[in-house]
Amino acid sequence: MWIIFGFIAIAATIMNLYKYKTGKDYKLALAMGLSFTALTLCAEHSKVANWVDGEDWGALMDVMPAMEKALWVLTAVLILLNITPIFLERKNKIIR
């Protein structure tokens, strides 16, 4: 499930940037991008919690070191990309 949420978060982020670039209202896409990023993290956390409940230590030791780094990078990049239009909009207002 976390993969689906992750792809939706990426798609919403791309839509957010596209809508900003074309001058359309981007705020719904921004909210969707950030929301699906959060849902991706929650889904991944649920999967890890199930592994702990099932005492599947092999899965935890095998997958989690790489997934931790990937989730940090994904989250940081998507947050930065989603809030970029807000900063650009403010910059344009200051210049005008």
N, C-alpha and C positions, 0 to 999 in steps of 0.2 A: 504494500500500500504506500510505503514511503517513496517508492520510485515514481508512482503516479503523481503523488503530491509534489514531488520535486520537479517533474516535467511541467506540471501546471504552473508552478511557481516561476520557472524559467520562461515559459510562454507568456505569462502575465507581465513579467518584467520587460520582455521584448516589446509587448504591446504597449506598456507604459511609456517606454522610450520613444516608440514610433508615434504614439498619440501626441506626446510633447513636441516632437520634431515637426509634426504636421499642424500644430497649433490647436489641436482638439483638447477637450477636457480629459485629463489623464488620471484624475484622482481615484476613480473606481479601479482602474488597472493597478495603480500604486497600492491601494488597499488589498486587492486580490494577491498581488505579488508578495507583499509582506505576510498576509494571512496564510497563504499556502506554504511559505517558508516556515512559518511556525508549525503548521500542521505536519510538514515533513519531519521536523525535529520531534514532535510528539509521537508520530507513528514509529519513528526509529527507536525512541525511548521505550515505547510499548513492546516492540520486538525484543529489545534487550531485556526488559523486565520478564518477558516470557521465557527467555533463555535462562535467566537466573532462577525463576520458579521451577523450571524443569531441570535445573542443575546441569545445563549443557555447557560445561566449562570449556570444552574444546572449541565450540563455536565462538564463545566470548574471546578466548585467547587468539583465535585465528582471524576473526573479522574486525573486532573492535579497534585495535590500534590504527588500522588504515581508515576505518569509517570515522573515527573521531576527527582525524585531520581533514578528511573530505567534507564532513559536515561543518566544521569550523570555517573552511574556505568557502563552501557554498553559501553559508549563512552570511558571512561578511561581504562577499561579492554581491549577493542579491540585495542586501540592505543598502549598500553603497550605490548600486545601480538604480534602485527604486527611489532613493531620495535625491539623486542627481538633478532631476527636473525642478525640484523645489529650490535647490541652491542656484541653478541657472536662472530661474524665474526671479529670484531675489536679486541676483547680480544684474539682470537686465533692468529691473526697476530702479536700482541705485544709479546705473549709468544714465538712464533717461532723466 
